[in-house]
Amino acid sequence: MDYTKIRELVKKYWAGETSFNEEKQLIEFFSSADGCPQDLMKEKALFKFLGEESHVPDSKDDLTTKLKHVWEHPVKTAPHKSMKAWRSVLKYAAVMVPLFVASYFLFLDKHLAQPQEPVVALDTYTDPKQAIAETEKALMLLSKNMNDGLASVEALKLLKEVEKTPKKK
């Protein structure tokens, strides 16, 4: 075979444009070629390896028959001892879970049937002036914290604007 044609096929192979038959031609050429140009030595090792190691079936029927065989004749395995232990645990759990659920709802119904006292909100301050002063103090603290947070946000916005400006060379 001509080396120029082989070089073209190798270029097509590296571009990912070869067909299966063209790859077979490359594998056959490199596995049978004794003398090879220096620029194709890397490809020779690759295609020689692919020729020795690849066992691609020629048709889809081989795979189909293998899958049918596996589907029709599944491998039967014996259950493990740990599965037997889990079965006994699951038997007891199947009995206990409904009992716990039923007792929970019985307790809940019994608890809900008892009258509950209404919740009454109590004032914390008896003097209205003291209550207003404490409210103002709490609002001032909230305002200070909000202003500190907004200052941080403004600094971040300024930093982003600086990052967006084009740099002079």
N, C-alpha and C positions, 0 to 999 in steps of 0.2 A: 504494500500500500504506500502511497505517496506521503512523504512527511508534511507537505503543505496542507493536505487534506486532514491529516491527524492534528496539526496545529490549529486548524480552523475548528475542528470538533472539540479540542481542548478549550479553546476560547468560548465556544458555545456552552460547554459544560460549566465553566466557571461563571458564566452569565446566567446559568440556570435555564437554558433554552433547549437542551438536548432531549431527544426522545429516549425511550427505553432501548430501542434497537441501536441507536447511535452510541449509547453508553455501553451496550454489549460489544459493539465494534471496537470501542476503545479498550475495553477489558481484554478482548481477544488479541488485539494488536500488541498491547504491552505485555501480555503474558507469553506471547510467542516471539516477540522481537528480541534478538540477541544484541545487535548493535543499535544503539539509540543515540541521537544527538544530545549534547550536553544540556541544552535548554529544556529537554523533555525528561530529564532524569527524575525530577521530583514527581512528576505525573506518573512515570513508570512505576515508582514504588507504590503510589496511591492505588493505581488501577490494578496492579499485581495483587495488592492486599485485598481489594474489593473482589477480584476474581476468585481468590482462594476462600474468602470468608462469607461471601454472600450466597445464600441459597434461596433465591426468590422463586416461588412457584411460577410455572409458565402459564397457568390458567387459573381462573377463579374456582374451577370445579374442585381442586384439591382442598382449598380452604372450606368450601361448602360441605364437602363430604366429611371433613374432620369435625366441623361444627354439628352436623347432623348426628354423627356418631356420639359426640359428647352429650348432645341433647337427648338422644334415645337411650343411652346407657350411662346414666349418672353414677358417680362413685358413691357407694353407700358406706357410711361410717357409723360406728356404734357411738351412742351418747357417752360422754365422759362422766366420770364419777362426780365431778363438781356439778354437773347438770342435775344429777339425782339429788344432791344436797340442796340445791336451789329449789327444786320442786317441792321438797318438804317445807322449806321456809315459806315459799309462796302459798302453800296450802294454809298455813297458820295466818299469814298476812291477809289472805282472802276472807278469813273469818273475823279477824281482829279489826280490820279497817271499818267495816260497816258498824261494828259495835261502838267504836270510838266516835264515829260520825253521829250515830243515833244518840249516844249519851251527851255529846256536845250540844245537839239541838234541844234535848230535853232540859239540860242545864240552862241554855239560853232562854228558852220559853219560861222557865221558872224564874229566872232573873228578871226578865222583862215584865213579868206579871206583877212584881212588887212595885208599889208606887214610889216614885222618886221625888225628892224635894226639888223645887224650882231653884235655879241658880239666880242669885240676886247680885247685881253689881254694886259695890260699896264705894263711896267717895273716899279718896285718900286724904283730902284736905278739907278742913272745916272752914277755914278763912279763904274767901274768894280772892283776895289780893295775893296771898301766898301761892294759890293755884296758878294765877296769871303769871306771876314771877317765874315759877318753875317751868311753865309752858314756854315763856319767852326764852329762858335759858336753853331749853332743849332745842328750840327752833334756831337759835343763834349757833349752837354747836352743829346742827345739821347744815346750816347755810355755809359755815366755815369749811366743813368737809366737802361740800359740793363745789365750792370755789376752788379748793385745792385740786380736786379731781379735774375740773375744767381747765385749770392751768396746765396740768399734765397733758391733756388732750391737745391743747393749743400748741404745746411744745412739739408733740408728735407731728401735728399738721405742718408745722414750720420745717421740721426735719425732712418730711416727705417732699415738700416743695424744693428744698435745697438739693435733694437727690435727683429730682426731675430736671433741674436746670442743666443745660449742656455745659460741659467743661471746655475751657479754652486751652488750646494746645500751645 
